[in-house]
C-alpha cells in the first residue's frame, strides 16, 4: 500500500474517532471541513453535524497537489468570521 493511502487511512480513522467521541460524550464542538489539493474547497461550513462531517471525510481521496498554506489561511479566515 502506498504511503499516501496509508496517511489518508490514518487521517480518516483519526477524524472518525474524534467525531464518535464528540457524539458519544455530547460535546458541543463545531467543525468545518476544507479539502485542498491544487485548489481550496470548503466542504462544510461550521456545523455540529458530525455525521455529515464523517461522510465527507470518508469520501475524501488524495488527488495530488498541496495548497496547505492556502487551506490554513482559509481556515483562519473562517474562524475569524465565526468569532464575529
C-alpha positions, 0 to 999 in steps of 0.5 A: 500500500502506498504511503499516501493511502496509508496517511489518508487511512490514518487521517480518516480513522483519526477524524472518525474517532474524534467525531464518535467521541464528540457524539458519544460524550455530547460535546458541543464542538463545531467543525468545518471541513476544507479539502485542498489539493491544487485548489481550496474547497470548503466542504462544510461550513461550521456545523455540529453535524458530525455525521455529515462531517464523517461522510465527507471525510470518508469520501475524501481521496488524495488527488495530488497537489498541496495548497496547505498554506492556502487551506490554513489561511482559509481556515483562519479566515473562517474562524475569524468570521465565526468569532464575529 
